[in-house]
């Protein structure tokens, strides 16, 4: 089966299992179990041979949805799918939520993101999947509730920092090698020819992987995340999240080993992490915490052996990845089972489970034996190869690994034994009623027995493990030694026997060990460090945003004005021969428009009331629109004109709830601010003038403009170059802006739903008997005209939408015209309530984004997201770009209707946004009282 089909099936499973589990509860998770099991069989049947598939994504940047399976990707894909199926089966009995769709959707998305990561053969796709795993883990931890918020935030902070390191590595690789294809980039000679490049990328990749793999000093997030339920912990530790870091290190092992920094960094950090994790595990009495720190220790072992870098080392890493996935998934699922029956995870309270829960206790013993590396479990086989790789390799890193991993093996045996001894012996702990039944016990049994029985039957894994190691190093599988459970008395076997003996002694002497470790080993904890870092980042963000956290325009305009000044100065500085003589292009009409614009600016500055300033700014906008028309830019002029109309309408809806005059300021404060504004305005204006003079002498079209003018019609079938740029050539930019518009509508709706608007202010000094007070009297002419103009404008808006590809218009302009019609209908209505537009604005805006996204996905049929498809039907040229424009139309219309309804009508919010009960319609007079006065401007700041 195609790799894309496998991946698509898993991603499509996410919404399907969400809907089903919300309807029938946790039983709906069996759908995910069946699908993941089937996909595991499909991937296994394909074998570890190399296969590549690709679909163009962003051809201009040579980015494609490339998938590639080789021995390494195949092994990790089987773990992701197989362990995922077992954990989800366990979850169907563990999860008790009636609406469990969110849990199963996130777990399935976690699996889909991990599968995308291990199959990705494009650096951009790999990075996106990497970040999706971060978000999935964050959301799964966050589902716990208030107890999970701080751990989720700390986890997100650490792993996002690693994502930034990976982003830096991706950018460096693409720039240096000239390709985003992962397999091609790793085979590029730059790794051996450019030591600086190899060293920088090796460090960045290592840091990124270490944040995910919980290596010192980034380890604290993993125990912190243990607030998550047992199935999440089991999957996160066994086949997701932390294994993403291990996969990344193994994938880059061959190329990055060209840098001498790589082995020293990985071995040093891995050994330190393995030792610290083992010591911390011995300190813990909580069974789940002990397993969490044991994961840190085992991951340190994996990182160190990857750093050794030989074929035996990568074979050992592949074997231990499988062994660790089995005993760790079984371990966390067993913890969940025991906690549900015994009501505790404290080893000091768990006693005699061998008599009260004999089968579960047996599984705990098997898990501990495999984790400790006791013959002849799979953990024993993998540990033998780890020690053999360190002992047989040459160089300083290998020597450090041999000593450090030998010591870590002692600690592993010690905490594994401590996990078993209290559980097997002593008086039985009181148990609650059985929970979970056969499903939970069955999944634990499958993974625990697999970890034990695959040791003597390790020959079954020989091909998979050798192919994985070979793919990691870019060699043939024949160059990798065969896997066997016994190969004589070797130094590795001797070290392993010593570790088992010493570890058992440490476990037996637990009272003395507890007394020695019952203290803080370091002055600070990892969680405290991350929390301080998080507080520092938040504080830095507050400090950075403080200058812009007011409503004074000068605060927000300072940086743009300085940039304008810098840009103007740069443009002038670039003129080595002085400013070019400006050609005589001015006409009398330009002088008139210039004076009109300047007059509007002066009027805005002189305005003493808000409405006067709005009217004067409208004059400026209309003058600029006329200027665009005069210069022949019909599309831009029409857009400017309609935006100006709608902006004035929306601003008026806001201003009618604010005091009419501007707030008075003290004379001294007013003079100081006015002086600052004058300086900023003069500087920006002067710089803009100089930049204009510098550029006026160059009137020729740019190369990009010439290309669009020459190629637009042939490539798109449209003659309106502006529209073809928006919906054909740069549709991705337009799609991004469309999504921003929809989010803006959502933010406005949520904001006004959370904070009720101030009451509409009464017009002071106006008699209630006059026509200004009577909406029916003062709107009669507008209402009469609206009966004709509103349907006409709506019809014209549709025509403008349809003609946009070949004449001035398009979805954006058409939507603005349609919105203007709705504004006219609102203004003509006798009251606010009756003027409400009966449209589900959020649904309309969201539908626009969905339509545009679907059109983009259709473009994949021709090789690229958002690539327009063309067809001639009965002599008429049709294109999906028109459907994309319909999405733009709906999104823009929904946003404007959102502003109109939420700001202009009472009770129109998404959950009933009710304005303050000062008045309900313009025709009803209610005396204002003090408590309803708008908040003063100083308080808003």
Secondary structure as UniProt FT lines:
FT   HELIX           3..24
FT   HELIX           25..28
FT   HELIX           29..46
FT   STRAND          51..58
FT   HELIX           59..61
FT   STRAND          63..69
FT   HELIX           71..94
FT   HELIX           101..119
FT   HELIX           123..142
FT   TURN            143..144
FT   HELIX           146..177
FT   HELIX           182..186
FT   HELIX           190..193
FT   HELIX           195..212
FT   TURN            213..214
FT   TURN            216..217
FT   HELIX           220..224
FT   HELIX           225..227
FT   HELIX           230..238
FT   HELIX           242..256
FT   TURN            257..258
FT   HELIX           260..283
FT   HELIX           287..308
FT   HELIX           311..342
FT   TURN            347..349
FT   HELIX           353..356
FT   HELIX           358..372
FT   TURN            375..376
FT   HELIX           378..392
FT   HELIX           396..424
FT   HELIX           437..456
FT   HELIX           458..461
FT   HELIX           462..473
FT   HELIX           477..479
FT   HELIX           491..508
FT   HELIX           510..517
FT   HELIX           526..546
FT   TURN            547..548
FT   HELIX           553..573
FT   TURN            576..577
FT   HELIX           588..606
FT   HELIX           610..630
FT   TURN            631..632
FT   HELIX           634..655
FT   TURN            656..657
FT   HELIX           667..696
FT   HELIX           703..716
FT   HELIX           721..724
FT   HELIX           725..729
FT   HELIX           731..754
FT   TURN            764..765
FT   TURN            768..769
FT   HELIX           771..773
FT   HELIX           775..778
FT   HELIX           780..803
FT   TURN            804..806
FT   HELIX           811..828
FT   TURN            832..835
FT   HELIX           841..858
FT   HELIX           859..862
FT   TURN            865..866
FT   STRAND          870..873
FT   TURN            874..875
FT   STRAND          876..879
FT   HELIX           880..904
FT   TURN            906..907
FT   TURN            910..911
FT   TURN            917..918
FT   TURN            922..923
FT   HELIX           930..932
FT   HELIX           937..940
//
